[in-house]
Amino acid sequence: MNKKHQPIKPFTPQQAKTIVDQLFIQADRLDDEALAKITRSLLAANETRLQTIHIVFDRAFAQSLRHAFRKEPLKSTEHIISIPDILSIGPVESLHTDEGIKNRFCWLQEHLRGDIQEQENEFRSAVQEIKSVPQHLPIILWAGNNAAEQTGLRFATYLLSGQPNEISELNMTKAYESLYRTGGHSEEIHILRSNELSPEQLLEFYAHYEPWKWNPARRAAIEQEGESLMYDGSYLRTWEYDELWSSDEDRHDTFIMDSARQLQSEYPGEYYNVLRLIGHVYGELEQYTGDGWIEYRVKELIRNGELASRGDIGDWRKYEIRVIEGKDTIPNI
């Protein structure tokens, strides 16, 4: 590991009471910015306890990393901040502002399933926490080679612009290949998302894989890419050739239709459950978009007359689809 973690004493009951009292006294009369300053000061006062900030870009991955760090001393010395959103999809323009966040989650509410309000609340909390990281603490950004996490990495770095924190990057794809590829395995080993890894593997990575400590030039380049994202009006981002690209929304539509025709061959002339198509595409697609985006594109193909549907299109468990070929004009029922 980069450094040895020494066991340290937890807060005394009196210290804990003092912290809680300060927060309750201030909470009713101060805004979020003022409370953030209090949080920073409290963390700084306990700097011998907290040693490293970890920023991740997937809710499930954050849970796995917390499980990996569940024992002392790591439980006390490592703090995890999670941006629980798939940033490869949907608008990201001006996402560092309140208006940009509102626009993003309004779009997600209109086009995707799920508890979007809860996601927005968690997102806002994560953004505020990143902005409030004490300046003396080193930061490790965990990300795999996919557009969702690489967009998150650039966004978080942009939020940290001007802060003196030391930043390192732990690339999960490269770490996996480095630690698990052996001479006896000639096939390519590929990890699409960080949440595919177990807590045990994550702990092994942290112990044996050296994160890439950014120099000023690397950090400036990533900050610039993060700033560029704040002006990006696209709704889809892809990761290719080790770079992040803005893409057209319909980029994957041809693949979705090819998959629909392949499945249709099993149900000639019949409808089949849309979940079969979504699951197939999700498992085969090289880019990570989440299943909600795939369903959104399926619905667009229905609206464009390439797929027919029947049932309740508002619930993916309750509607079926079939491919419309040639002059077939079967209506959506």
C-alpha positions as a printed Julia matrix, in Angstrom:
333×3 Matrix{Float64}:
   0.0     0.0     0.0
   1.13    3.58   -0.51
   1.41    4.21    3.2
   1.04    2.28    6.42
  -2.12    2.94    8.38
  -1.6     3.13   12.11
  -4.47    2.39   14.51
  -5.73    5.58   16.13
  -8.13    6.37   18.9
 -11.75    7.22   18.07
 -13.49   10.36   19.28
 -14.05   10.51   23.02
 -17.7    10.83   24.1
 -17.08   14.51   24.96
 -15.54   15.22   21.55
 -18.45   13.54   19.79
 -20.97   15.52   21.87
 -19.21   18.78   21.07
 -19.35   18.08   17.34
 -23.05   17.17   17.39
 -23.87   20.21   19.52
 -22.12   22.55   17.1
 -23.99   21.12   14.12
 -27.4    21.35   15.8
 -26.76   24.89   17.01
 -25.84   26.09   13.53
 -28.15   23.99   11.34
 -31.31   26.09   11.71
 -29.74   29.46   10.92
 -27.04   28.78    8.33
 -27.23   27.94    4.64
 -25.57   24.97    2.91
 -22.36   26.87    2.22
 -21.92   27.85    5.84
 -22.63   24.31    7.01
 -20.05   23.05    4.52
 -17.46   25.32    6.14
 -18.33   23.87    9.55
 -17.96   20.35    8.15
 -14.54   21.2     6.73
 -13.39   22.66   10.03
 -14.56   19.64   12.0
 -12.81   17.25    9.62
  -9.65   19.31    9.75
  -9.7    19.25   13.55
  -9.7    15.46   13.37
  -7.04   15.22   10.66
  -5.09   12.52   12.52
  -8.1    10.23   12.09
  -9.11   10.75    8.44
  -6.27   10.19    5.96
  -7.68    9.7     2.44
 -10.78   10.71    0.46
 -12.01    8.24   -2.17
 -14.37    9.46   -4.91
 -16.27    6.83   -6.92
 -18.92    7.02   -9.63
 -21.3     4.13   -9.03
 -23.62    3.41   -6.1
 -23.02   -0.36   -6.07
 -19.28    0.14   -6.34
 -19.34    2.54   -3.39
 -21.08   -0.13   -1.31
 -18.43   -2.7    -2.26
 -15.61   -0.32   -1.37
 -17.21    0.5     1.97
 -17.45   -3.22    2.63
 -13.76   -3.59    1.74
 -12.88   -0.8     4.2
 -15.25   -2.01    6.93
 -12.48   -3.01    9.39
 -10.1    -0.8    11.34
  -7.92    1.05   10.69
  -9.32    1.62    7.19
 -12.84    2.16    8.53
 -11.61    5.28   10.31
  -8.93    6.55    7.95
 -10.73    6.23    4.58
 -13.79    8.25    3.56
 -15.83    7.44    0.42
 -17.83    9.95   -1.63
 -20.12    8.47   -4.28
 -21.67   10.21   -7.28
 -24.6     7.78   -7.75
 -25.45    8.49  -11.36
 -24.65    7.13  -14.83
 -23.03   10.18  -16.37
 -22.5     8.57  -19.77
 -26.16    9.36  -20.51
 -28.38   12.39  -20.22
 -27.47   16.09  -20.19
 -24.36   17.26  -18.32
 -24.25   20.84  -19.55
 -23.68   23.28  -16.65
 -23.87   20.35  -14.22
 -21.76   22.28  -11.72
 -24.66   24.73  -11.28
 -28.06   24.38   -9.64
 -29.76   25.01  -12.99
 -27.68   22.34  -14.71
 -28.55   19.77  -12.04
 -32.26   20.62  -12.35
 -32.13   20.27  -16.13
 -30.41   16.91  -15.93
 -32.83   15.35  -13.51
 -35.89   16.81  -15.23
 -34.69   15.08  -18.4
 -34.09   11.81  -16.54
 -37.54   12.05  -14.94
 -39.12   12.45  -18.36
 -37.25    9.66  -20.14
 -36.08    7.04  -17.61
 -37.55    4.9   -14.86
 -36.67    4.96  -11.16
 -36.81    7.29   -8.16
 -35.26   10.29   -9.89
 -35.9    12.62   -6.96
 -33.87   10.42   -4.63
 -31.08   10.28   -7.22
 -31.07   14.07   -7.47
 -30.86   14.45   -3.69
 -27.93   12.03   -3.51
 -26.22   13.75   -6.42
 -26.51   17.18   -4.83
 -25.18   15.82   -1.55
 -22.16   14.28   -3.31
 -21.39   17.51   -5.19
 -21.51   19.49   -1.96
 -19.31   16.96   -0.2
 -16.68   17.09   -2.97
 -16.61   20.87   -2.75
 -16.17   20.57    1.03
 -13.22   18.17    1.11
 -10.55   19.54    3.48
  -7.69   20.92    1.44
  -4.96   18.93    3.18
  -6.42   15.48    2.46
  -5.24   13.45   -0.57
  -7.93   12.25   -2.98
  -8.1     9.01   -4.96
 -10.48    8.84   -7.94
 -11.57    5.26   -8.75
 -12.73    4.71  -12.33
 -12.78    2.01  -14.98
 -12.45    2.4   -18.74
 -16.06    3.33  -19.47
 -17.75    6.6   -20.32
 -19.9     6.73  -17.17
 -17.0     6.64  -14.72
 -14.62    8.64  -16.91
 -17.23   11.4   -17.22
 -17.6    11.33  -13.45
 -13.83   11.53  -12.99
 -13.65   14.66  -15.14
 -16.66   16.23  -13.47
 -15.27   15.65   -9.97
 -11.87   17.02  -11.0
 -13.53   20.14  -12.37
 -15.38   20.61   -9.06
 -11.98   20.47   -7.33
 -10.48   23.18   -9.55
  -8.32   25.53   -7.55
  -8.06   23.2    -4.56
  -4.54   22.16   -3.48
  -5.43   18.53   -2.68
  -3.12   15.87   -4.08
  -5.11   13.81   -6.62
  -4.41   10.23   -7.71
  -6.28    7.98  -10.11
  -6.88    4.27   -9.57
  -7.97    2.81  -12.9
  -9.86   -0.4   -12.16
  -9.5    -1.81  -15.68
  -5.72   -1.42  -15.64
  -5.44   -2.63  -12.04
  -7.38   -5.79  -12.87
  -5.27   -6.52  -15.91
  -2.06   -5.87  -13.98
  -2.87   -8.05  -10.99
  -4.82  -10.89  -12.61
  -3.33  -11.35  -16.06
  -0.82  -14.21  -16.01
   1.36  -15.88  -18.58
  -1.05  -18.79  -18.71
  -3.93  -16.6   -19.88
  -3.47  -15.31  -23.39
  -7.05  -14.08  -23.8
  -7.84  -10.43  -23.25
  -9.16   -9.66  -19.78
 -11.69   -6.84  -19.8
 -13.61   -5.18  -16.98
 -16.37   -2.92  -18.25
 -17.46   -1.46  -14.91
 -15.85   -1.12  -11.5
 -18.91   -2.63   -9.79
 -18.05   -6.0   -11.36
 -15.28   -6.4    -8.77
 -15.66   -7.91   -5.31
 -14.77   -6.16   -2.03
 -11.9    -8.62   -1.62
 -10.49   -7.65   -5.0
 -10.84   -3.96   -4.22
  -8.94   -4.39   -0.96
  -6.22   -6.24   -2.84
  -6.0    -3.44   -5.4
  -5.65   -0.82   -2.69
  -2.94   -2.82   -0.98
  -0.86   -3.78   -4.02
  -1.65   -1.47   -6.96
  -0.05    1.96   -6.94
  -2.52    4.7    -7.94
  -1.33    7.18  -10.56
  -0.42   10.38   -8.73
  -1.24   13.2   -11.11
   1.32   15.83  -11.93
   0.16   19.43  -12.57
  -0.01   18.9   -16.34
  -2.24   15.81  -16.06
  -4.53   17.5   -13.57
  -4.82   20.63  -15.71
  -5.69   18.51  -18.76
  -8.45   16.62  -16.93
  -9.8    19.84  -15.43
  -9.98   21.28  -18.94
 -11.86   18.23  -20.18
 -14.21   18.57  -17.23
 -14.82   22.21  -18.06
 -15.52   21.28  -21.69
 -18.17   18.83  -20.49
 -19.99   21.73  -18.84
 -20.56   23.11  -22.35
 -21.45   19.76  -23.93
 -25.02   19.61  -25.2
 -24.98   15.91  -26.15
 -27.02   13.28  -24.3
 -24.66   10.33  -24.84
 -20.95    9.87  -24.17
 -18.77    6.93  -25.17
 -15.27    5.75  -24.26
 -13.07    4.79  -27.2
  -9.33    4.78  -27.83
  -8.78    5.85  -24.2
 -10.72    9.05  -24.79
 -14.17   10.38  -23.94
 -16.38   11.23  -26.92
 -19.74   12.95  -27.34
 -22.06   10.77  -29.45
 -25.44   10.96  -31.15
 -28.38    9.61  -29.17
 -29.17    7.0   -31.83
 -25.63    5.61  -31.87
 -26.74    2.19  -30.55
 -30.08    1.97  -32.39
 -28.74   -0.21  -35.2
 -27.34   -2.67  -32.69
 -30.65   -2.68  -30.79
 -32.58   -3.41  -33.98
 -30.14   -6.18  -34.99
 -30.66   -7.73  -31.56
 -34.45   -7.33  -31.88
 -34.42   -9.19  -35.21
 -32.25  -11.93  -33.74
 -34.73  -12.46  -30.91
 -37.68  -12.12  -33.3
 -36.45  -15.22  -35.11
 -37.35  -17.16  -31.98
 -40.9   -15.73  -32.07
 -41.82  -15.52  -35.78
 -44.75  -13.18  -36.27
 -45.3   -12.87  -32.51
 -44.71  -10.32  -29.78
 -42.16  -10.99  -27.05
 -41.42   -9.3   -23.72
 -39.3    -6.16  -24.03
 -37.13   -7.3   -21.11
 -35.64   -9.98  -23.35
 -34.37   -7.33  -25.74
 -33.17   -4.95  -23.03
 -31.32   -7.74  -21.22
 -29.71   -8.97  -24.43
 -28.48   -5.52  -25.43
 -27.32   -4.73  -21.9
 -25.21   -7.87  -21.83
 -23.66   -7.38  -25.28
 -23.17   -3.64  -25.55
 -19.54   -2.58  -25.19
 -20.51    0.81  -23.76
 -22.04    1.2   -20.29
 -25.31    3.14  -20.41
 -27.49    1.31  -17.9
 -30.69   -0.53  -18.8
 -32.82    2.6   -18.46
 -31.12    4.22  -21.44
 -31.61    1.07  -23.53
 -35.34    1.08  -22.77
 -35.48    4.77  -23.68
 -33.98    3.98  -27.1
 -36.39    1.04  -27.54
 -39.31    3.42  -26.92
 -37.87    5.82  -29.48
 -37.71    2.97  -32.01
 -41.37    2.24  -31.23
 -42.26    5.89  -31.81
 -40.29    5.85  -35.07
 -42.26    2.85  -36.33
 -39.42    0.31  -36.35
 -40.88   -1.7   -33.47
 -44.51   -2.39  -32.59
 -45.68   -2.71  -29.0
 -48.67   -3.88  -27.03
 -49.42   -3.53  -23.34
 -48.55   -0.85  -20.79
 -45.45    0.87  -22.15
 -45.07    2.67  -18.83
 -44.03   -0.56  -17.11
 -41.33   -2.64  -18.77
 -42.71   -5.77  -17.15
 -46.05   -5.28  -18.87
 -45.42   -4.67  -22.54
 -44.24   -6.67  -25.49
 -42.63   -5.77  -28.79
 -42.14   -7.12  -32.29
 -40.09   -6.0   -35.27
 -41.88   -4.19  -38.08
 -40.37   -5.26  -41.4
 -40.98   -3.76  -44.84
 -44.48   -2.34  -45.23
 -45.73   -4.02  -42.09
 -47.76   -1.3   -40.33
 -49.01   -3.12  -37.27
 -50.14   -0.44  -34.82
 -49.03   -0.13  -31.22
 -51.78   -1.53  -29.07
